[in-house]
């Protein structure tokens, strides 16, 4: 049965329609399954065609599902496994908060932070505890309700939907979000609008040019249906520069995962390792232990609004 990908797009960075196929489509389902767009999806290696722009080197999925279908999928997603992995997210986001203390102007009268794609609101909750006026925007109705149930200020929808005044926030963050967007350039412009002059924009995403990604090739875990763009520090910096931002710094940065969750990430690649590690984790009751994981294929970039 053939798979119909009905949206053919130009490069989101330079507008060119001159691209080379990197990885052919591995999709077999003729219709989009919203469950495959969950943060905790393990559908590694299942993706539309992935191409590289011959003009600017941006890597992206093309052709792909219609943008309206992608948006609808994110709005209906429910992901209880993400809640179970909360401990790892708390450790990761607690570490991620620290740099902002030094990057915002020391004489700023406000400490306002917006987390775009905040999911269940872990980042917002931690920022609030550190004295920030923290907001979130989240397209998943289920995730936004989870966040609001914890007393957090979260708008259901996208940044373009939210009625946020211009020049309001000192910091805007996107953790593992920009690779999912149908139009990253438009969203960066939205961020620029709501950030104060001199405000800081932090983005964490996957790195298609990392040593691990290049070594793994078509077996790189992050080649997935839900990932529409595959940035490198170079292409992301260029997109930010074109839309009113100046790079502060960029570096590889991993995350914390519970051992029980980490083991499930191994299964699609090696049943033998999955069974062996799973048995050890179960035997010694290590499933809830959080460990740092960094293969060098994730990076965090900080930029300042000009």
C-alpha positions as CSV (number, residue, x, y, z in Angstrom):
1,X,0.0,0.0,0.0
2,X,1.5,3.3,-1.0
3,X,2.1,6.2,1.4
4,X,0.8,9.6,0.2
5,X,2.9,12.5,1.5
6,X,1.1,15.5,0.0
7,X,3.1,18.5,1.0
8,X,6.2,19.4,-1.0
9,X,8.0,22.3,0.6
10,X,10.9,24.7,-0.2
11,X,13.9,25.0,2.1
12,X,12.8,26.8,5.3
13,X,16.2,28.6,5.6
14,X,16.9,29.9,2.1
15,X,13.8,29.2,0.1
16,X,15.5,27.0,-2.5
17,X,13.9,24.0,-4.1
18,X,17.2,22.3,-4.9
19,X,17.8,19.4,-2.6
20,X,19.5,16.0,-2.5
21,X,17.9,12.9,-1.0
22,X,19.8,11.7,2.0
23,X,17.5,9.0,3.3
24,X,14.5,7.5,1.4
25,X,11.1,7.2,3.1
26,X,10.7,4.2,5.3
27,X,7.0,4.8,6.0
28,X,4.6,1.9,5.4
29,X,1.4,3.2,7.0
30,X,-0.7,5.1,4.4
31,X,-2.2,7.4,7.0
32,X,-0.7,9.5,9.7
33,X,-0.9,8.0,13.2
34,X,-0.9,10.7,15.9
35,X,0.6,8.3,18.5
36,X,3.8,8.3,16.5
37,X,4.2,12.1,17.4
38,X,4.4,11.5,21.2
39,X,7.6,12.7,22.8
40,X,8.3,9.2,24.1
41,X,7.6,7.4,20.7
42,X,10.1,4.6,20.0
43,X,9.4,4.6,16.2
44,X,13.0,5.0,15.4
45,X,14.0,4.7,11.7
46,X,10.4,5.4,10.5
47,X,10.3,8.6,8.5
48,X,9.4,10.4,5.3
49,X,12.1,11.2,2.7
50,X,14.9,13.3,4.3
51,X,16.7,15.7,2.0
52,X,19.6,18.2,2.3
53,X,19.3,21.6,0.6
54,X,22.1,22.0,-2.0
55,X,22.2,25.8,-1.3
56,X,22.4,26.2,2.5
57,X,22.7,22.5,3.7
58,X,19.5,22.5,5.9
59,X,18.2,19.0,6.3
60,X,14.5,18.4,6.4
61,X,11.7,16.0,5.6
62,X,10.3,16.4,2.1
63,X,7.7,15.7,0.9
64,X,5.8,15.2,4.2
65,X,2.4,15.1,5.7
66,X,0.2,18.1,5.3
67,X,0.9,20.8,7.9
68,X,-2.7,20.9,9.1
69,X,-2.5,17.1,9.8
70,X,0.7,17.5,11.8
71,X,-0.9,20.3,13.9
72,X,-4.0,18.3,14.5
73,X,-1.9,15.3,15.6
74,X,0.0,17.3,18.3
75,X,-3.3,18.7,19.6
76,X,-4.7,15.3,20.4
77,X,-1.6,13.6,21.7
78,X,-1.7,12.0,25.2
79,X,1.6,10.7,26.6
80,X,1.5,9.1,30.1
81,X,5.0,7.7,29.7
82,X,6.3,11.3,29.7
83,X,4.7,11.7,33.1
84,X,6.5,8.6,34.3
85,X,9.8,10.0,33.1
86,X,9.3,13.2,35.1
87,X,12.3,12.6,37.4
88,X,14.7,12.7,34.5
89,X,13.1,15.9,33.1
90,X,13.4,17.6,36.5
91,X,17.1,16.9,36.6
92,X,17.6,18.0,33.0
93,X,15.6,21.2,33.3
94,X,17.1,22.1,36.7
95,X,20.5,22.1,35.0
96,X,19.2,24.0,32.0
97,X,17.8,26.9,34.2
98,X,21.2,27.9,35.7
99,X,22.6,29.7,32.6
100,X,19.8,32.2,32.4
101,X,20.7,33.7,35.8
102,X,23.9,35.1,34.2
103,X,22.6,35.8,30.7
104,X,19.7,38.2,31.5
105,X,20.6,41.8,32.3
106,X,21.5,42.1,36.0
107,X,19.5,45.3,36.3
108,X,16.4,43.9,34.7
109,X,13.2,44.7,36.7
110,X,11.6,41.5,35.6
111,X,12.3,37.8,35.3
112,X,9.8,36.5,32.8
113,X,10.3,33.2,31.0
114,X,8.2,31.5,28.3
115,X,8.6,27.8,27.5
116,X,7.3,27.1,24.0
117,X,6.1,23.5,23.7
118,X,6.2,23.1,27.5
119,X,4.2,19.8,27.5
120,X,3.3,19.0,31.1
121,X,5.1,22.1,32.4
122,X,8.2,20.7,34.2
123,X,10.4,23.6,33.0
124,X,7.8,26.2,34.1
125,X,7.3,24.7,37.5
126,X,11.1,24.7,38.2
127,X,11.5,28.3,36.9
128,X,8.6,29.4,39.0
129,X,10.3,27.9,42.1
130,X,13.4,30.0,41.3
131,X,11.5,33.2,41.2
132,X,10.6,33.5,37.5
133,X,7.2,34.6,36.2
134,X,6.9,31.5,34.1
135,X,4.5,30.9,31.2
136,X,4.1,28.0,28.8
137,X,2.5,27.3,25.4
138,X,1.5,23.8,24.5
139,X,-0.5,22.4,21.5
140,X,-1.5,19.1,23.3
141,X,-4.8,19.6,25.0
142,X,-4.0,16.7,27.4
143,X,-0.5,18.0,28.3
144,X,-1.7,21.6,28.8
145,X,-4.4,20.4,31.1
146,X,-1.9,18.3,33.1
147,X,0.2,21.5,33.5
148,X,-2.7,23.7,34.6
149,X,-3.8,21.0,37.1
150,X,-0.5,21.8,38.9
151,X,-1.4,25.5,39.0
152,X,0.9,26.5,36.1
153,X,0.2,29.2,33.6
154,X,-0.1,27.4,30.3
155,X,-1.9,28.4,27.1
156,X,-3.3,25.6,24.9
157,X,-2.2,26.0,21.3
158,X,0.8,27.6,19.6
159,X,2.7,30.8,20.1
160,X,1.0,32.4,17.2
161,X,-2.4,31.5,18.9
162,X,-1.4,33.0,22.2
163,X,-2.3,36.6,22.9
164,X,1.1,37.6,24.3
165,X,2.2,41.3,24.2
166,X,5.3,42.3,22.3
167,X,8.7,42.7,24.1
168,X,7.3,40.9,27.2
169,X,9.7,38.1,28.1
170,X,13.3,38.1,29.3
171,X,13.9,34.5,28.2
172,X,12.1,32.2,25.7
173,X,13.0,28.5,25.7
174,X,12.4,25.6,23.2
175,X,13.5,22.2,24.5
176,X,13.2,19.5,21.8
177,X,10.6,21.4,19.9
178,X,12.0,23.2,16.9
179,X,12.7,19.9,15.0
180,X,8.9,19.2,15.2
181,X,7.7,22.5,13.7
182,X,6.2,22.8,10.3
183,X,7.7,26.3,9.9
184,X,10.6,27.0,12.2
185,X,11.4,30.4,10.6
186,X,7.9,31.7,11.4
187,X,8.1,30.5,15.0
188,X,11.5,32.2,15.4
189,X,9.8,35.4,14.2
190,X,7.1,34.9,16.8
191,X,9.7,34.4,19.5
192,X,11.4,37.6,18.4
193,X,8.2,39.5,18.8
194,X,7.5,38.5,22.4
195,X,11.1,38.8,23.6
196,X,12.4,42.0,25.0
197,X,15.3,43.7,23.2
198,X,18.4,42.0,24.5
199,X,16.3,39.0,25.7
200,X,17.7,35.5,25.5
201,X,16.4,32.6,23.3
202,X,17.5,29.1,24.2
203,X,17.0,26.1,21.9
204,X,17.8,22.5,22.5
205,X,17.6,20.1,19.5
206,X,19.2,17.2,17.6
207,X,22.4,17.7,15.7
208,X,22.4,16.1,12.2
209,X,26.1,17.0,11.7
210,X,27.3,15.4,15.0
211,X,29.9,12.7,14.9
212,X,27.4,10.2,16.3
213,X,24.8,11.1,13.7
214,X,27.3,10.8,10.8
215,X,28.6,7.5,12.1
216,X,25.2,6.0,12.5
217,X,23.9,7.2,9.1
218,X,20.4,5.8,8.4
219,X,20.5,4.0,11.8
220,X,20.7,7.3,13.8
221,X,17.8,7.0,16.3
222,X,16.5,10.5,15.7
223,X,15.4,9.9,12.1
224,X,11.7,9.8,13.0
225,X,8.4,10.6,11.5
226,X,7.8,13.4,14.0
227,X,11.0,15.2,13.2
228,X,10.6,17.5,10.3
229,X,13.9,19.4,10.5
230,X,17.4,18.3,11.3
231,X,19.5,21.3,12.3
232,X,23.2,21.7,13.0
233,X,24.6,24.5,15.0
234,X,25.6,26.2,11.8
235,X,22.2,26.0,10.1
236,X,20.3,27.0,13.2
237,X,22.6,29.9,13.9
238,X,22.1,31.1,10.3
239,X,18.3,30.9,10.7
240,X,18.5,32.9,13.9
241,X,20.8,35.5,12.4
242,X,18.4,36.0,9.5
243,X,15.5,36.7,11.9
244,X,17.0,39.2,14.4
245,X,19.2,37.2,16.8
246,X,22.9,37.2,17.6
247,X,24.5,33.9,18.7
248,X,25.8,33.8,22.3
249,X,27.1,30.2,22.4
250,X,26.3,26.7,21.3
251,X,27.5,23.4,22.8
252,X,26.6,19.7,22.9
253,X,24.3,18.8,25.8
254,X,22.7,15.5,26.8
255,X,19.9,14.8,29.3
256,X,19.0,12.6,32.3
257,X,17.0,9.5,31.7
258,X,15.7,6.8,34.2
259,X,17.5,3.5,33.6
260,X,14.1,1.8,33.1
261,X,13.2,4.2,30.3
262,X,16.7,4.2,28.8
263,X,16.4,0.4,28.4
264,X,13.2,0.7,26.4
265,X,15.1,3.0,23.9
266,X,17.5,0.2,23.2
267,X,14.9,-2.4,22.1
268,X,14.5,-1.2,18.4
269,X,18.2,-1.5,17.8
270,X,19.2,-4.6,19.7
271,X,16.9,-7.1,21.2
272,X,19.8,-8.9,22.8
273,X,21.1,-5.8,24.6
274,X,17.6,-4.8,25.5
275,X,17.0,-8.2,27.2
276,X,20.4,-8.2,28.9
277,X,20.2,-4.6,30.3
278,X,16.5,-5.1,31.1
279,X,17.3,-8.1,33.2
280,X,20.0,-6.3,35.1
281,X,17.9,-3.3,35.8
282,X,15.0,-5.4,37.0
283,X,17.2,-7.7,39.1
284,X,18.8,-4.8,41.0
285,X,15.7,-2.6,41.0
286,X,17.4,0.2,39.2
287,X,14.5,1.3,37.0
288,X,14.0,4.6,38.8
289,X,17.7,5.6,38.9
290,X,18.4,8.6,36.6
291,X,21.6,8.7,34.6
292,X,23.2,11.4,32.4
293,X,23.1,10.4,28.7
294,X,25.1,12.3,26.1
295,X,26.2,10.9,22.7
296,X,27.1,14.4,21.5
297,X,24.1,14.5,19.0
298,X,22.0,17.0,21.0
299,X,23.0,20.6,21.4
300,X,21.8,23.7,23.2
301,X,22.1,27.1,21.5
302,X,21.7,30.5,23.2
303,X,21.0,33.6,21.2
304,X,20.1,37.2,22.0
305,X,17.5,39.4,20.4
306,X,19.1,42.3,18.6
